[in-house]
Amino acid sequence: RYGVMKIHHELNLELQPLQRRCSPRRISRLMKELDIHSVTVNKWKATSASKTKVEQRPNLLKQDFSTTGLNQKWTADMTYI
């Protein structure tokens, strides 16, 4: 269902040819009187309490980041995944 602001926008588009307007406050009051509520869907949020175990991967570089020249070893920040 629509909320107050969406209903306000749609209603004012319909009332525009009649040169009439309706305020969001009036719409809010009428929705409250009629017990009409907008439906909101919560966004999915990752939690830190995951039920799956983290699989350990082998350390291919053995934490050795020394090189003798350019473009020999690369690292990536994967913390955002």
Gaussian input, Z-matrix of N, CA and C with variables (Angstrom, degrees):
# hf/3-21g

backbone

0 1
 N
 C     1     B1
 C     2     B2     1     A1
 N     3     B3     2     A2     1     D1
 C     4     B4     3     A3     2     D2
 C     5     B5     4     A4     3     D3
 N     6     B6     5     A5     4     D4
 C     7     B7     6     A6     5     D5
 C     8     B8     7     A7     6     D6
 N     9     B9     8     A8     7     D7
 C    10    B10     9     A9     8     D8
 C    11    B11    10    A10     9     D9
 N    12    B12    11    A11    10    D10
 C    13    B13    12    A12    11    D11
 C    14    B14    13    A13    12    D12
 N    15    B15    14    A14    13    D13
 C    16    B16    15    A15    14    D14
 C    17    B17    16    A16    15    D15
 N    18    B18    17    A17    16    D16
 C    19    B19    18    A18    17    D17
 C    20    B20    19    A19    18    D18
 N    21    B21    20    A20    19    D19
 C    22    B22    21    A21    20    D20
 C    23    B23    22    A22    21    D21
 N    24    B24    23    A23    22    D22
 C    25    B25    24    A24    23    D23
 C    26    B26    25    A25    24    D24
 N    27    B27    26    A26    25    D25
 C    28    B28    27    A27    26    D26
 C    29    B29    28    A28    27    D27
 N    30    B30    29    A29    28    D28
 C    31    B31    30    A30    29    D29
 C    32    B32    31    A31    30    D30
 N    33    B33    32    A32    31    D31
 C    34    B34    33    A33    32    D32
 C    35    B35    34    A34    33    D33
 N    36    B36    35    A35    34    D34
 C    37    B37    36    A36    35    D35
 C    38    B38    37    A37    36    D36
 N    39    B39    38    A38    37    D37
 C    40    B40    39    A39    38    D38
 C    41    B41    40    A40    39    D39
 N    42    B42    41    A41    40    D40
 C    43    B43    42    A42    41    D41
 C    44    B44    43    A43    42    D42
 N    45    B45    44    A44    43    D43
 C    46    B46    45    A45    44    D44
 C    47    B47    46    A46    45    D45
 N    48    B48    47    A47    46    D46
 C    49    B49    48    A48    47    D47
 C    50    B50    49    A49    48    D48
 N    51    B51    50    A50    49    D49
 C    52    B52    51    A51    50    D50
 C    53    B53    52    A52    51    D51
 N    54    B54    53    A53    52    D52
 C    55    B55    54    A54    53    D53
 C    56    B56    55    A55    54    D54
 N    57    B57    56    A56    55    D55
 C    58    B58    57    A57    56    D56
 C    59    B59    58    A58    57    D57
 N    60    B60    59    A59    58    D58
 C    61    B61    60    A60    59    D59
 C    62    B62    61    A61    60    D60
 N    63    B63    62    A62    61    D61
 C    64    B64    63    A63    62    D62
 C    65    B65    64    A64    63    D63
 N    66    B66    65    A65    64    D64
 C    67    B67    66    A66    65    D65
 C    68    B68    67    A67    66    D66
 N    69    B69    68    A68    67    D67
 C    70    B70    69    A69    68    D68
 C    71    B71    70    A70    69    D69
 N    72    B72    71    A71    70    D70
 C    73    B73    72    A72    71    D71
 C    74    B74    73    A73    72    D72
 N    75    B75    74    A74    73    D73
 C    76    B76    75    A75    74    D74
 C    77    B77    76    A76    75    D75
 N    78    B78    77    A77    76    D76
 C    79    B79    78    A78    77    D77
 C    80    B80    79    A79    78    D78
 N    81    B81    80    A80    79    D79
 C    82    B82    81    A81    80    D80
 C    83    B83    82    A82    81    D81
 N    84    B84    83    A83    82    D82
 C    85    B85    84    A84    83    D83
 C    86    B86    85    A85    84    D84
 N    87    B87    86    A86    85    D85
 C    88    B88    87    A87    86    D86
 C    89    B89    88    A88    87    D87
 N    90    B90    89    A89    88    D88
 C    91    B91    90    A90    89    D89
 C    92    B92    91    A91    90    D90
 N    93    B93    92    A92    91    D91
 C    94    B94    93    A93    92    D92
 C    95    B95    94    A94    93    D93
 N    96    B96    95    A95    94    D94
 C    97    B97    96    A96    95    D95
 C    98    B98    97    A97    96    D96
 N    99    B99    98    A98    97    D97
 C   100   B100    99    A99    98    D98
 C   101   B101   100   A100    99    D99
 N   102   B102   101   A101   100   D100
 C   103   B103   102   A102   101   D101
 C   104   B104   103   A103   102   D102
 N   105   B105   104   A104   103   D103
 C   106   B106   105   A105   104   D104
 C   107   B107   106   A106   105   D105
 N   108   B108   107   A107   106   D106
 C   109   B109   108   A108   107   D107
 C   110   B110   109   A109   108   D108
 N   111   B111   110   A110   109   D109
 C   112   B112   111   A111   110   D110
 C   113   B113   112   A112   111   D111
 N   114   B114   113   A113   112   D112
 C   115   B115   114   A114   113   D113
 C   116   B116   115   A115   114   D114
 N   117   B117   116   A116   115   D115
 C   118   B118   117   A117   116   D116
 C   119   B119   118   A118   117   D117
 N   120   B120   119   A119   118   D118
 C   121   B121   120   A120   119   D119
 C   122   B122   121   A121   120   D120
 N   123   B123   122   A122   121   D121
 C   124   B124   123   A123   122   D122
 C   125   B125   124   A124   123   D123
 N   126   B126   125   A125   124   D124
 C   127   B127   126   A126   125   D125
 C   128   B128   127   A127   126   D126
 N   129   B129   128   A128   127   D127
 C   130   B130   129   A129   128   D128
 C   131   B131   130   A130   129   D129
 N   132   B132   131   A131   130   D130
 C   133   B133   132   A132   131   D131
 C   134   B134   133   A133   132   D132
 N   135   B135   134   A134   133   D133
 C   136   B136   135   A135   134   D134
 C   137   B137   136   A136   135   D135
 N   138   B138   137   A137   136   D136
 C   139   B139   138   A138   137   D137
 C   140   B140   139   A139   138   D138
 N   141   B141   140   A140   139   D139
 C   142   B142   141   A141   140   D140
 C   143   B143   142   A142   141   D141
 N   144   B144   143   A143   142   D142
 C   145   B145   144   A144   143   D143
 C   146   B146   145   A145   144   D144
 N   147   B147   146   A146   145   D145
 C   148   B148   147   A147   146   D146
 C   149   B149   148   A148   147   D147
 N   150   B150   149   A149   148   D148
 C   151   B151   150   A150   149   D149
 C   152   B152   151   A151   150   D150
 N   153   B153   152   A152   151   D151
 C   154   B154   153   A153   152   D152
 C   155   B155   154   A154   153   D153
 N   156   B156   155   A155   154   D154
 C   157   B157   156   A156   155   D155
 C   158   B158   157   A157   156   D156
 N   159   B159   158   A158   157   D157
 C   160   B160   159   A159   158   D158
 C   161   B161   160   A160   159   D159
 N   162   B162   161   A161   160   D160
 C   163   B163   162   A162   161   D161
 C   164   B164   163   A163   162   D162
 N   165   B165   164   A164   163   D163
 C   166   B166   165   A165   164   D164
 C   167   B167   166   A166   165   D165
 N   168   B168   167   A167   166   D166
 C   169   B169   168   A168   167   D167
 C   170   B170   169   A169   168   D168
 N   171   B171   170   A170   169   D169
 C   172   B172   171   A171   170   D170
 C   173   B173   172   A172   171   D171
 N   174   B174   173   A173   172   D172
 C   175   B175   174   A174   173   D173
 C   176   B176   175   A175   174   D174
 N   177   B177   176   A176   175   D175
 C   178   B178   177   A177   176   D176
 C   179   B179   178   A178   177   D177
 N   180   B180   179   A179   178   D178
 C   181   B181   180   A180   179   D179
 C   182   B182   181   A181   180   D180
 N   183   B183   182   A182   181   D181
 C   184   B184   183   A183   182   D182
 C   185   B185   184   A184   183   D183
 N   186   B186   185   A185   184   D184
 C   187   B187   186   A186   185   D185
 C   188   B188   187   A187   186   D186
 N   189   B189   188   A188   187   D187
 C   190   B190   189   A189   188   D188
 C   191   B191   190   A190   189   D189
 N   192   B192   191   A191   190   D190
 C   193   B193   192   A192   191   D191
 C   194   B194   193   A193   192   D192
 N   195   B195   194   A194   193   D193
 C   196   B196   195   A195   194   D194
 C   197   B197   196   A196   195   D195
 N   198   B198   197   A197   196   D196
 C   199   B199   198   A198   197   D197
 C   200   B200   199   A199   198   D198
 N   201   B201   200   A200   199   D199
 C   202   B202   201   A201   200   D200
 C   203   B203   202   A202   201   D201
 N   204   B204   203   A203   202   D202
 C   205   B205   204   A204   203   D203
 C   206   B206   205   A205   204   D204
 N   207   B207   206   A206   205   D205
 C   208   B208   207   A207   206   D206
 C   209   B209   208   A208   207   D207
 N   210   B210   209   A209   208   D208
 C   211   B211   210   A210   209   D209
 C   212   B212   211   A211   210   D210
 N   213   B213   212   A212   211   D211
 C   214   B214   213   A213   212   D212
 C   215   B215   214   A214   213   D213
 N   216   B216   215   A215   214   D214
 C   217   B217   216   A216   215   D215
 C   218   B218   217   A217   216   D216
 N   219   B219   218   A218   217   D217
 C   220   B220   219   A219   218   D218
 C   221   B221   220   A220   219   D219
 N   222   B222   221   A221   220   D220
 C   223   B223   222   A222   221   D221
 C   224   B224   223   A223   222   D222
 N   225   B225   224   A224   223   D223
 C   226   B226   225   A225   224   D224
 C   227   B227   226   A226   225   D225
 N   228   B228   227   A227   226   D226
 C   229   B229   228   A228   227   D227
 C   230   B230   229   A229   228   D228
 N   231   B231   230   A230   229   D229
 C   232   B232   231   A231   230   D230
 C   233   B233   232   A232   231   D231
 N   234   B234   233   A233   232   D232
 C   235   B235   234   A234   233   D233
 C   236   B236   235   A235   234   D234
 N   237   B237   236   A236   235   D235
 C   238   B238   237   A237   236   D236
 C   239   B239   238   A238   237   D237
 N   240   B240   239   A239   238   D238
 C   241   B241   240   A240   239   D239
 C   242   B242   241   A241   240   D240

   B1=1.4552
   B2=1.5152
   B3=1.3094
   B4=1.4606
   B5=1.5162
   B6=1.3274
   B7=1.4493
   B8=1.5221
   B9=1.3193
   B10=1.4685
   B11=1.5235
   B12=1.3231
   B13=1.4687
   B14=1.5349
   B15=1.3302
   B16=1.4706
   B17=1.5220
   B18=1.3304
   B19=1.4711
   B20=1.5236
   B21=1.3222
   B22=1.4699
   B23=1.5230
   B24=1.3135
   B25=1.4730
   B26=1.5323
   B27=1.3321
   B28=1.4651
   B29=1.5256
   B30=1.3144
   B31=1.4579
   B32=1.5292
   B33=1.3249
   B34=1.4619
   B35=1.5245
   B36=1.3376
   B37=1.4680
   B38=1.5262
   B39=1.3488
   B40=1.4696
   B41=1.5263
   B42=1.3316
   B43=1.4662
   B44=1.5291
   B45=1.3163
   B46=1.4673
   B47=1.5333
   B48=1.3405
   B49=1.4741
   B50=1.5326
   B51=1.3338
   B52=1.4656
   B53=1.5315
   B54=1.3349
   B55=1.4689
   B56=1.5260
   B57=1.3226
   B58=1.4566
   B59=1.5237
   B60=1.3299
   B61=1.4580
   B62=1.5206
   B63=1.3148
   B64=1.4567
   B65=1.5279
   B66=1.3248
   B67=1.4609
   B68=1.5260
   B69=1.3201
   B70=1.4683
   B71=1.5212
   B72=1.3168
   B73=1.4585
   B74=1.5351
   B75=1.3243
   B76=1.4693
   B77=1.5259
   B78=1.3216
   B79=1.4609
   B80=1.5251
   B81=1.3212
   B82=1.4602
   B83=1.5230
   B84=1.3307
   B85=1.4652
   B86=1.5222
   B87=1.3390
   B88=1.4616
   B89=1.5286
   B90=1.3253
   B91=1.4577
   B92=1.5260
   B93=1.3362
   B94=1.4600
   B95=1.5247
   B96=1.3314
   B97=1.4641
   B98=1.5287
   B99=1.3249
   B100=1.4648
   B101=1.5315
   B102=1.3184
   B103=1.4604
   B104=1.5285
   B105=1.3272
   B106=1.4668
   B107=1.5219
   B108=1.3296
   B109=1.4642
   B110=1.5169
   B111=1.3145
   B112=1.4591
   B113=1.5284
   B114=1.3106
   B115=1.4577
   B116=1.5132
   B117=1.3201
   B118=1.4643
   B119=1.5163
   B120=1.3213
   B121=1.4540
   B122=1.5188
   B123=1.3152
   B124=1.4587
   B125=1.5182
   B126=1.3213
   B127=1.4471
   B128=1.5189
   B129=1.3132
   B130=1.4499
   B131=1.5159
   B132=1.3080
   B133=1.4535
   B134=1.5193
   B135=1.3190
   B136=1.4564
   B137=1.5188
   B138=1.3100
   B139=1.4568
   B140=1.5182
   B141=1.2974
   B142=1.4593
   B143=1.5202
   B144=1.3168
   B145=1.4601
   B146=1.5217
   B147=1.3027
   B148=1.4565
   B149=1.5295
   B150=1.3171
   B151=1.4536
   B152=1.5251
   B153=1.3309
   B154=1.4581
   B155=1.5179
   B156=1.3187
   B157=1.4616
   B158=1.5195
   B159=1.3147
   B160=1.4547
   B161=1.5234
   B162=1.3050
   B163=1.4596
   B164=1.5221
   B165=1.3192
   B166=1.4613
   B167=1.5218
   B168=1.2958
   B169=1.4674
   B170=1.5249
   B171=1.3144
   B172=1.4619
   B173=1.5276
   B174=1.3221
   B175=1.4598
   B176=1.5233
   B177=1.3275
   B178=1.4569
   B179=1.5231
   B180=1.3054
   B181=1.4638
   B182=1.5248
   B183=1.3132
   B184=1.4654
   B185=1.5240
   B186=1.3475
   B187=1.4644
   B188=1.5290
   B189=1.3107
   B190=1.4656
   B191=1.5219
   B192=1.3219
   B193=1.4622
   B194=1.5171
   B195=1.3150
   B196=1.4690
   B197=1.5315
   B198=1.3094
   B199=1.4615
   B200=1.5136
   B201=1.3213
   B202=1.4682
   B203=1.5230
   B204=1.3376
   B205=1.4483
   B206=1.5167
   B207=1.3170
   B208=1.4496
   B209=1.5269
   B210=1.3352
   B211=1.4690
   B212=1.5302
   B213=1.3180
   B214=1.4582
   B215=1.5305
   B216=1.3217
   B217=1.4523
   B218=1.5171
   B219=1.3418
   B220=1.4545
   B221=1.5208
   B222=1.3209
   B223=1.4545
   B224=1.5185
   B225=1.3327
   B226=1.4571
   B227=1.5339
   B228=1.3170
   B229=1.4566
   B230=1.5192
   B231=1.3219
   B232=1.4654
   B233=1.5267
   B234=1.3102
   B235=1.4715
   B236=1.5146
   B237=1.3369
   B238=1.4546
   B239=1.5196
   B240=1.3060
   B241=1.4676
   B242=1.5017
   A1=109.64
   A2=114.88
   A3=120.79
   A4=110.83
   A5=115.03
   A6=121.64
   A7=110.16
   A8=116.20
   A9=122.00
   A10=111.26
   A11=117.02
   A12=119.15
   A13=112.47
   A14=117.44
   A15=119.50
   A16=111.06
   A17=116.38
   A18=120.03
   A19=109.80
   A20=116.91
   A21=121.55
   A22=110.54
   A23=116.36
   A24=120.29
   A25=111.02
   A26=116.57
   A27=120.53
   A28=111.69
   A29=116.75
   A30=120.68
   A31=111.24
   A32=116.94
   A33=119.41
   A34=111.66
   A35=117.75
   A36=119.90
   A37=110.66
   A38=116.75
   A39=120.73
   A40=111.70
   A41=116.89
   A42=120.62
   A43=112.84
   A44=117.56
   A45=121.07
   A46=113.00
   A47=120.46
   A48=119.05
   A49=112.84
   A50=116.67
   A51=120.64
   A52=112.03
   A53=115.64
   A54=122.99
   A55=110.79
   A56=115.97
   A57=122.98
   A58=108.70
   A59=116.03
   A60=121.17
   A61=109.66
   A62=115.19
   A63=121.58
   A64=107.30
   A65=116.91
   A66=120.94
   A67=111.21
   A68=117.00
   A69=119.83
   A70=112.26
   A71=117.49
   A72=120.72
   A73=110.79
   A74=116.76
   A75=120.68
   A76=110.23
   A77=116.56
   A78=120.74
   A79=109.85
   A80=116.82
   A81=121.26
   A82=110.81
   A83=116.56
   A84=120.95
   A85=110.97
   A86=117.23
   A87=120.54
   A88=111.39
   A89=117.50
   A90=120.35
   A91=110.30
   A92=116.38
   A93=120.38
   A94=110.81
   A95=116.49
   A96=120.72
   A97=111.72
   A98=116.19
   A99=120.96
   A100=112.23
   A101=116.47
   A102=123.11
   A103=111.44
   A104=114.91
   A105=121.86
   A106=107.49
   A107=116.13
   A108=121.24
   A109=109.17
   A110=115.64
   A111=119.11
   A112=108.64
   A113=115.83
   A114=121.49
   A115=107.42
   A116=116.13
   A117=120.75
   A118=108.86
   A119=115.71
   A120=121.99
   A121=107.22
   A122=115.47
   A123=119.12
   A124=109.98
   A125=115.92
   A126=120.88
   A127=109.48
   A128=116.27
   A129=121.18
   A130=108.98
   A131=116.30
   A132=120.88
   A133=108.92
   A134=116.62
   A135=121.12
   A136=109.04
   A137=115.95
   A138=119.90
   A139=109.81
   A140=115.71
   A141=119.46
   A142=111.42
   A143=118.17
   A144=121.97
   A145=109.95
   A146=115.97
   A147=120.59
   A148=109.73
   A149=117.55
   A150=121.66
   A151=112.21
   A152=117.86
   A153=120.40
   A154=109.78
   A155=115.04
   A156=119.85
   A157=109.68
   A158=115.22
   A159=120.66
   A160=108.18
   A161=115.25
   A162=119.55
   A163=109.12
   A164=116.55
   A165=121.32
   A166=109.69
   A167=115.85
   A168=121.72
   A169=109.37
   A170=117.32
   A171=119.01
   A172=110.81
   A173=116.00
   A174=121.75
   A175=107.56
   A176=116.29
   A177=120.74
   A178=112.78
   A179=118.22
   A180=120.80
   A181=112.72
   A182=117.40
   A183=122.61
   A184=111.22
   A185=116.41
   A186=124.05
   A187=112.28
   A188=117.69
   A189=121.88
   A190=107.74
   A191=116.32
   A192=120.72
   A193=112.85
   A194=118.20
   A195=120.34
   A196=109.56
   A197=116.10
   A198=121.89
   A199=109.49
   A200=114.59
   A201=119.45
   A202=111.53
   A203=117.40
   A204=120.61
   A205=110.85
   A206=115.58
   A207=121.04
   A208=111.26
   A209=116.20
   A210=124.82
   A211=113.73
   A212=117.48
   A213=120.01
   A214=111.31
   A215=117.56
   A216=121.34
   A217=108.82
   A218=114.85
   A219=120.73
   A220=108.73
   A221=115.82
   A222=120.67
   A223=108.50
   A224=115.22
   A225=120.10
   A226=108.79
   A227=115.93
   A228=121.34
   A229=108.08
   A230=117.69
   A231=122.72
   A232=110.91
   A233=117.97
   A234=120.48
   A235=111.93
   A236=119.55
   A237=121.56
   A238=112.31
   A239=118.81
   A240=121.43
   A241=110.79
   D1=153.84
   D2=179.70
   D3=-75.52
   D4=154.92
   D5=172.71
   D6=-93.95
   D7=-174.54
   D8=-175.43
   D9=-61.24
   D10=-45.75
   D11=-174.23
   D12=-69.26
   D13=-37.56
   D14=177.46
   D15=-67.73
   D16=-41.53
   D17=177.70
   D18=-64.27
   D19=-41.22
   D20=178.50
   D21=-58.89
   D22=-45.38
   D23=-179.11
   D24=-64.03
   D25=-48.86
   D26=-179.01
   D27=-64.01
   D28=-41.91
   D29=-178.46
   D30=-65.99
   D31=-40.74
   D32=178.61
   D33=-67.63
   D34=-30.67
   D35=174.84
   D36=-65.22
   D37=-38.25
   D38=179.19
   D39=-73.67
   D40=-33.65
   D41=-177.20
   D42=-84.77
   D43=-11.70
   D44=-177.09
   D45=-58.74
   D46=-44.20
   D47=178.31
   D48=-63.32
   D49=-26.25
   D50=179.09
   D51=-87.41
   D52=0.03
   D53=-178.66
   D54=57.56
   D55=43.23
   D56=177.15
   D57=-122.62
   D58=158.48
   D59=178.25
   D60=-137.23
   D61=161.78
   D62=178.06
   D63=-140.39
   D64=134.82
   D65=-176.08
   D66=-87.47
   D67=153.85
   D68=176.09
   D69=-62.48
   D70=-31.02
   D71=179.72
   D72=-64.31
   D73=-40.77
   D74=178.30
   D75=-65.81
   D76=-42.73
   D77=179.25
   D78=-62.70
   D79=-41.86
   D80=178.75
   D81=-61.97
   D82=-43.69
   D83=179.49
   D84=-63.47
   D85=-44.35
   D86=-179.62
   D87=-66.96
   D88=-37.97
   D89=177.44
   D90=-64.03
   D91=-38.49
   D92=178.95
   D93=-66.19
   D94=-41.31
   D95=179.42
   D96=-64.89
   D97=-37.76
   D98=-178.53
   D99=-88.96
   D100=1.24
   D101=-179.68
   D102=56.69
   D103=47.57
   D104=177.15
   D105=-104.35
   D106=129.49
   D107=179.68
   D108=-125.06
   D109=148.84
   D110=174.89
   D111=-77.89
   D112=150.99
   D113=179.07
   D114=-97.02
   D115=124.29
   D116=178.07
   D117=-115.28
   D118=142.02
   D119=178.30
   D120=-112.20
   D121=124.41
   D122=179.14
   D123=-72.75
   D124=140.66
   D125=177.41
   D126=-73.39
   D127=151.57
   D128=179.61
   D129=-71.95
   D130=135.13
   D131=-179.72
   D132=-128.72
   D133=129.96
   D134=177.09
   D135=-73.44
   D136=141.09
   D137=178.86
   D138=-111.70
   D139=158.51
   D140=179.79
   D141=-81.74
   D142=-16.27
   D143=-179.92
   D144=-91.46
   D145=70.06
   D146=-179.03
   D147=-81.32
   D148=144.84
   D149=-178.95
   D150=-85.67
   D151=-14.83
   D152=179.97
   D153=-89.49
   D154=144.80
   D155=178.96
   D156=-81.13
   D157=148.09
   D158=177.23
   D159=-82.35
   D160=126.36
   D161=-178.65
   D162=-82.97
   D163=129.86
   D164=178.98
   D165=-79.52
   D166=130.71
   D167=178.42
   D168=-104.64
   D169=151.72
   D170=178.90
   D171=-69.66
   D172=143.79
   D173=178.42
   D174=-86.43
   D175=97.32
   D176=-174.62
   D177=-68.96
   D178=-30.07
   D179=-178.90
   D180=-90.24
   D181=-10.06
   D182=-177.82
   D183=54.03
   D184=35.68
   D185=178.83
   D186=56.06
   D187=26.64
   D188=177.82
   D189=-101.34
   D190=101.63
   D191=-177.43
   D192=-101.78
   D193=12.65
   D194=179.52
   D195=-82.55
   D196=142.77
   D197=178.92
   D198=-135.56
   D199=166.19
   D200=176.24
   D201=-105.14
   D202=-9.61
   D203=179.80
   D204=-155.55
   D205=-175.12
   D206=-179.49
   D207=-80.17
   D208=153.32
   D209=174.02
   D210=57.45
   D211=38.67
   D212=176.63
   D213=-98.96
   D214=-37.94
   D215=179.59
   D216=-133.02
   D217=140.47
   D218=179.74
   D219=-126.45
   D220=148.33
   D221=173.60
   D222=-127.43
   D223=158.87
   D224=179.32
   D225=-135.96
   D226=145.37
   D227=176.98
   D228=-89.75
   D229=106.69
   D230=-175.88
   D231=-105.22
   D232=18.29
   D233=-175.71
   D234=-72.44
   D235=-19.50
   D236=-177.56
   D237=-80.70
   D238=-10.55
   D239=-177.19
   D240=-83.16

